């Protein structure tokens, strides 16, 4: 995917993931953004070459929860 398409797609992914965080963790949007943007998952997500953007919002949320719980971000191997 070219850079322009990825940059257009990323906000939609982030929005869906933020909504999951707000709903499941019962936090404000500001807190959800803080959780996401300070995570290792976001660092991986914002790099198109990692292909993490292929994952559903539900899967991304699960990965974030695991990172928060264990302190480590572990991507599934396919």
Secondary structure, DSSP 8 states (H G I E B T S, - for coil): --HHHHHHHHHHHHHHHHHHHHHHHT--HHHHHHHHHTSHHHHHHT-GGG-GGGS-HHHHHHHHHHHHHHS-------
